[in-house]
Amino acid sequence: MTTCLFLELRMTAPTTAFIVAMLEPVTASLFGVLLLGNHLGLVQLHGMVLILSTVMLLSVKQLDKCV
């Protein structure tokens, strides 16, 4: 599955590939919490918020360039 992800990222624009790659650890952590019952500490939650806010800012900037 990871190989498919890397192949897909090669075919997309660099900004989009970066955004998708940034979301991978966040989704892995969320699946760990939801499916495996893992617990996240304050540092992990803070990191997730930082990553999600960065992705949102990059997405908004990318949309502004298109308009």
N, C-alpha and C positions, 0 to 999 in steps of 0.2 A: 504494500500500500504506500509506503514511503517513496518507493521508486516512482509510482504514478504521480505522486505529489510533486516531486522534483521535475518530472517530465512536463507536467502542466505548467509549473512555474517558469520553465524555460520559454514557453510559448506566449506568455502574457507580457504586458508592459512592465518595466522595472518597478514602477511605483505600486502597481497592483500586486505584483509578486511580493514586494516588501510588506505590504499590508496583510496579505494572507499568511506570510511566514511569521509575522508578529502575533497573529491570533492563535497560532497552533499551541503554544504553551498554555494560553488561557483556556482554550477548549479542553485540553488534556487535563488540566486541573479541575475544571468543572465536571468532567466525566468521572474523574476520580472521586469527587465528593458525592456525586449523585449515584453512581453505580457501585462504588466500592466502600462508601462510607468514610472516606478520608476526611480529616479535619485540617482546615487551613488556619495558619496563624496570622497574626496582624501584619507581619512583613509580607507574606504571600498575598494577602488581600490588598495591601497597599500597592504591591507590584502589579497586580491585575488591574487596579484602577488606573495606574500610570500608563500601562500598555493600552487599555481601552480608550483612554482620553487622547493618547498620541494617535491612535488609529483614527479616531473621530476627527481630530484636527487635520490629519493628512487627507482624509476623505473629503472634507469640506474644501480644503485648498485645491484638491484635484477637480472637484465639481466647479469651482470658481473659474478655473482655467478653461473649462469646456464651454462656459457660457459667454 
